[in-house]
Amino acid sequence: MAILINENTTFLIQGITGKQGQLACQEMLEAGSKVVAGVTPGKGEGEVAGVPVYNSIAEAQQKHEIKATVILVPAKVAKEAIVEAIKAGIPLINIITENIPVHDMAYCLALAKQCKIRIIGATSIGIYSVGKSKCGTIASGKSKIAFTPGNIGIISRSGGMSCETALILKQVGLGQSTVVGTGADILMGDSFVELIQDFENDEETKGIVLFAEIGGTVEEDLAEYLKKRKLEGNPYPKPIVAFVSGKFAEEYNLQNVSLGHAGAIIEGDKGTRKQKVKLLKEAGVIVEEIHHKIGEVIKNAISNSNIQA
């Protein structure tokens, strides 16, 4: 099993004829993904790596069943591409594009919620159900050696650190079930809460590792969700280990400053590393201070919870 995508998922790539689109297409095919179509307006009837290119999603759907789409178009036309995918009823949209205007993203997220469409991103590096299929630019080039099939789910706000986290697990003999790069923009689609619910229902996943960051409230939202479950007598059944980056910013008291991602803005006490660590620990999440130790920590947590990894 896996979450979000598997070996049977059929993919569309919007922006397939661009440099990043072509690269993603080739990498996805090599990983075993079923890329059945691409869309670039005005460039229909061509192909990329043997994948047919269409002028619109409607044209592609006349010949292919599409379960997920990858958005790799310029930011200025991203809203149009996302809205087209939502209105076409594609169940899962993975947005790799960066720097999408906030008001555009707000409109797309509201429309997706109304239409019950799932969005991962924006600024996502992709999704990788290891050994089954992937979408986006995750596990490209030399970084693919960091991944191996296994039982640990990874959710990372950082694209690069999703790979680093996978490698650390591999070094202690643990593989990954699905790795999800959520992105770290100000406004995002599915985040930690929705994804750990998916992992809970995935029999293959025995434990979860989170790469968290300063800024935003996704970690606080997760802590609140986990606390509520405990109070209701239904605690989350699988161990969760988190690493929260941002110690440098915390020590130097950098507030109202974006470090890296657009979502890494701290406002008052909200979004601080100190607050995230405190709330996650109170909710039962194991917070590790040193990133390269998370492999051993999740391994021990699984062992102590009597779950067979």
C-alpha positions as CSV (number, residue, x, y, z in Angstrom):
1,M,0.0,0.0,0.0
2,A,0.9,3.7,0.0
3,I,-0.8,7.0,0.3
4,L,-2.0,9.5,-2.4
5,I,-0.4,7.6,-5.3
6,N,0.6,4.1,-6.2
7,E,1.6,1.9,-9.1
8,N,-1.8,2.3,-10.7
9,T,-2.1,6.1,-10.6
10,T,-2.3,7.7,-14.0
11,F,-0.7,11.1,-14.3
12,L,-1.0,14.2,-16.4
13,I,1.7,16.8,-16.5
14,Q,0.6,20.4,-17.1
15,G,3.6,22.3,-18.6
16,I,5.1,19.1,-19.9
17,T,7.0,20.8,-22.8
18,G,8.9,23.2,-20.5
19,K,12.4,22.3,-19.3
20,Q,11.2,21.2,-15.8
21,G,8.2,19.5,-17.3
22,Q,10.3,17.4,-19.6
23,L,12.7,16.5,-16.8
24,A,9.9,15.5,-14.5
25,C,8.3,13.4,-17.2
26,Q,11.4,11.5,-17.9
27,E,12.1,10.9,-14.2
28,M,8.6,9.9,-13.5
29,L,8.6,7.3,-16.3
30,E,11.9,5.9,-15.1
31,A,10.4,5.5,-11.6
32,G,7.6,3.4,-13.1
33,S,4.9,6.1,-13.0
34,K,2.1,5.9,-15.5
35,V,2.4,9.3,-17.2
36,V,-0.4,9.1,-19.8
37,A,-0.6,12.6,-21.0
38,G,0.7,16.2,-20.9
39,V,-0.8,19.5,-21.5
40,T,0.7,22.7,-23.0
41,P,-1.8,25.0,-24.7
42,G,-0.8,25.6,-28.4
43,K,1.5,22.6,-28.5
44,G,-0.9,19.8,-28.8
45,E,-0.3,16.8,-31.1
46,G,3.4,16.6,-30.0
47,E,4.9,14.3,-27.5
48,V,7.6,14.3,-24.7
49,A,9.4,11.0,-24.1
50,G,6.7,9.2,-25.9
51,V,3.9,10.8,-23.8
52,P,1.3,12.6,-26.0
53,V,0.8,16.3,-25.5
54,Y,-2.6,18.0,-25.7
55,N,-3.8,21.6,-25.8
56,S,-6.2,21.1,-22.8
57,I,-7.1,18.7,-20.1
58,A,-10.5,18.2,-21.8
59,E,-8.7,16.9,-24.9
60,A,-6.5,14.6,-22.8
61,Q,-9.5,13.2,-20.9
62,Q,-11.1,12.1,-24.2
63,K,-8.5,9.5,-24.5
64,H,-7.1,8.9,-21.0
65,E,-8.3,8.4,-17.5
66,I,-6.4,10.8,-15.3
67,K,-6.1,10.3,-11.5
68,A,-3.5,13.0,-10.7
69,T,-1.9,16.0,-12.3
70,V,1.4,17.7,-11.7
71,I,1.5,21.5,-12.2
72,L,4.8,22.7,-13.7
73,V,3.8,25.9,-15.3
74,P,5.1,29.5,-14.8
75,A,3.6,31.2,-11.7
76,K,1.8,33.8,-13.8
77,V,-0.4,31.1,-15.4
78,A,-0.6,28.7,-12.5
79,K,-4.1,29.8,-11.4
80,E,-5.5,29.1,-14.8
81,A,-3.8,25.6,-14.9
82,I,-5.0,24.7,-11.4
83,V,-8.6,25.9,-12.0
84,E,-8.6,23.9,-15.2
85,A,-7.6,20.7,-13.3
86,I,-10.1,21.3,-10.6
87,K,-13.0,21.8,-13.0
88,A,-11.9,18.7,-14.9
89,G,-12.4,16.7,-11.7
90,I,-8.9,15.4,-11.3
91,P,-8.8,14.0,-7.7
92,L,-5.2,14.9,-6.9
93,I,-3.3,18.0,-7.9
94,N,0.4,18.3,-7.0
95,I,1.7,21.9,-7.5
96,I,5.4,22.2,-8.0
97,T,5.3,25.8,-9.2
98,E,6.8,28.4,-6.9
99,N,5.9,32.1,-6.3
100,I,2.2,31.8,-7.1
101,P,0.5,35.0,-6.0
102,V,-1.3,34.6,-2.6
103,H,-4.7,35.8,-3.9
104,D,-4.4,33.3,-6.8
105,M,-3.6,30.4,-4.4
106,A,-6.4,31.4,-2.1
107,Y,-8.9,31.3,-4.9
108,C,-7.7,27.8,-6.0
109,L,-7.7,26.3,-2.6
110,A,-11.3,27.5,-1.9
111,L,-12.4,26.1,-5.2
112,A,-10.7,22.8,-4.6
113,K,-12.3,22.5,-1.2
114,Q,-15.7,23.2,-2.7
115,C,-15.1,20.5,-5.4
116,K,-13.5,18.0,-2.9
117,I,-10.2,18.0,-4.8
118,R,-7.0,17.4,-3.0
119,I,-4.0,19.7,-3.5
120,I,-0.4,19.1,-2.4
121,G,1.6,22.3,-2.7
122,A,2.3,24.8,-3.9
123,T,6.2,24.8,-3.9
124,S,6.0,21.0,-3.4
125,I,8.9,18.9,-4.6
126,G,6.5,16.1,-5.3
127,I,5.2,12.8,-3.9
128,Y,7.1,9.5,-3.9
129,S,5.5,6.1,-3.0
130,V,8.8,4.4,-3.1
131,G,9.1,1.5,-5.4
132,K,5.7,2.2,-6.9
133,S,5.5,5.6,-8.5
134,K,6.3,9.2,-8.1
135,C,5.2,12.6,-9.3
136,G,7.1,15.9,-9.4
137,T,10.8,16.4,-9.1
138,I,11.4,14.5,-6.0
139,A,14.1,11.8,-6.0
140,S,15.6,13.1,-9.2
141,G,19.2,12.6,-10.4
142,K,21.7,11.4,-7.8
143,S,19.2,12.0,-4.9
144,K,17.2,8.9,-5.9
145,I,19.8,6.7,-4.1
146,A,18.5,8.1,-0.8
147,F,15.2,6.3,-1.1
148,T,14.4,2.6,-0.6
149,P,11.0,0.9,-0.1
150,G,9.9,0.4,3.5
151,N,7.5,1.3,6.3
152,I,8.2,4.9,7.3
153,G,6.1,7.8,6.0
154,I,7.8,11.1,5.6
155,I,6.1,14.5,5.5
156,S,8.4,17.4,4.8
157,R,7.9,21.1,4.4
158,S,11.3,21.3,2.8
159,G,11.9,19.7,-0.6
160,G,15.6,19.2,-0.2
161,M,15.3,17.8,3.4
162,S,12.7,15.2,2.3
163,C,15.6,13.6,0.5
164,E,18.0,14.1,3.4
165,T,15.5,12.6,5.8
166,A,15.0,9.6,3.6
167,L,18.7,9.0,3.5
168,I,19.0,9.1,7.3
169,L,16.3,6.5,7.6
170,K,18.1,4.3,5.0
171,Q,21.3,4.5,6.9
172,V,19.7,2.8,9.9
173,G,18.0,0.1,7.7
174,L,14.6,1.8,7.4
175,G,12.9,2.4,4.1
176,Q,10.0,4.7,3.2
177,S,6.4,4.0,2.3
178,T,5.5,7.4,0.9
179,V,7.4,10.7,1.0
180,V,5.3,13.8,0.7
181,G,6.8,17.3,0.1
182,T,4.0,19.6,1.2
183,G,5.8,22.8,0.3
184,A,6.1,25.7,2.6
185,D,4.2,28.5,1.1
186,I,2.0,30.9,3.0
187,L,-1.1,29.1,1.7
188,M,-1.0,25.4,1.0
189,G,-3.2,22.5,0.3
190,D,-3.1,19.3,2.4
191,S,-0.8,19.5,5.4
192,F,0.3,17.4,8.4
193,V,-3.1,16.7,9.8
194,E,-4.6,15.4,6.6
195,L,-1.5,13.4,5.7
196,I,-1.1,11.6,9.0
197,Q,-4.7,10.6,8.7
198,D,-3.8,9.0,5.4
199,F,-0.8,7.3,6.9
200,E,-2.9,6.0,9.8
201,N,-5.1,4.1,7.3
202,D,-2.1,2.7,5.4
203,E,-1.2,-0.8,6.8
204,E,2.3,-0.5,5.2
205,T,3.3,2.6,7.3
206,K,4.5,1.8,10.8
207,G,5.8,5.2,11.8
208,I,6.0,8.8,10.6
209,V,8.8,11.3,10.4
210,L,8.1,15.0,10.1
211,F,10.5,17.7,8.9
212,A,9.0,20.9,10.3
213,E,9.9,24.5,10.0
214,I,9.4,27.8,11.7
215,G,6.6,30.0,10.4
216,G,3.0,29.2,9.7
217,T,0.8,27.1,12.0
218,V,0.7,23.6,10.4
219,E,2.7,22.1,13.3
220,E,0.5,23.8,15.9
221,D,-2.6,22.6,14.0
222,L,-1.2,19.0,14.1
223,A,-0.6,19.3,17.9
224,E,-4.1,20.5,18.5
225,Y,-5.5,17.6,16.4
226,L,-3.4,15.0,18.3
227,K,-4.4,16.5,21.7
228,K,-8.0,16.4,20.8
229,R,-7.8,12.7,19.9
230,K,-6.1,11.8,23.2
231,L,-8.8,13.6,25.2
232,E,-11.4,11.7,23.2
233,G,-9.7,8.4,24.1
234,N,-8.6,7.8,20.6
235,P,-4.8,8.5,20.5
236,Y,-2.9,8.4,17.3
237,P,-1.8,4.7,17.0
238,K,1.6,5.1,15.3
239,P,4.8,6.8,16.5
240,I,5.5,10.3,15.1
241,V,9.0,11.8,15.3
242,A,9.6,15.4,14.3
243,F,12.6,17.6,13.7
244,V,11.8,21.3,13.8
245,S,14.3,23.5,11.9
246,G,14.9,27.1,12.8
247,K,17.2,27.0,15.8
248,F,19.4,29.7,14.3
249,A,16.5,32.1,13.8
250,E,15.3,31.3,17.3
251,E,18.6,31.9,19.0
252,Y,19.1,35.2,17.2
253,N,15.6,36.3,17.9
254,L,14.7,36.9,14.2
255,Q,11.0,37.8,14.0
256,N,8.9,39.0,11.2
257,V,11.6,37.8,8.8
258,S,11.2,35.2,6.1
259,L,14.1,32.8,6.0
260,G,13.9,30.7,2.8
261,H,10.3,29.8,2.3
262,A,7.5,32.3,2.0
263,G,5.7,30.5,4.8
264,A,8.6,30.9,7.2
265,I,7.4,34.2,8.7
266,I,7.1,34.4,12.4
267,E,4.5,36.7,13.9
268,G,4.7,37.2,17.7
269,D,4.6,33.8,19.4
270,K,2.9,32.1,16.5
271,G,5.2,30.1,14.3
272,T,8.2,30.1,16.5
273,R,10.3,27.0,16.9
274,K,10.0,27.1,20.7
275,Q,6.2,27.1,20.5
276,K,6.1,24.3,17.9
277,V,8.4,22.1,19.9
278,K,6.5,22.7,23.1
279,L,3.1,21.9,21.6
280,L,4.2,18.9,19.6
281,K,5.8,17.3,22.7
282,E,2.6,18.0,24.7
283,A,0.7,16.2,22.0
284,G,2.8,13.1,22.2
285,V,5.1,13.7,19.2
286,I,8.8,12.7,19.8
287,V,10.8,15.8,18.9
288,E,14.5,15.2,18.1
289,E,16.9,18.1,18.3
290,I,19.5,16.7,15.9
291,H,18.3,15.8,12.5
292,H,20.7,13.0,11.7
293,K,19.5,11.1,14.8
294,I,15.9,10.8,13.7
295,G,16.5,7.4,12.1
296,E,17.5,5.7,15.4
297,V,14.8,7.6,17.2
298,I,11.9,6.4,15.0
299,K,13.4,2.9,14.9
300,N,13.4,2.8,18.7
301,A,9.9,4.3,18.9
302,I,8.5,1.6,16.6
303,S,10.3,-1.1,18.6
304,N,8.9,0.3,21.9
305,S,5.4,0.5,20.5
306,N,5.6,-3.2,19.5
307,I,5.0,-2.5,15.9
308,Q,6.9,-4.7,13.5
309,A,8.8,-2.5,11.0
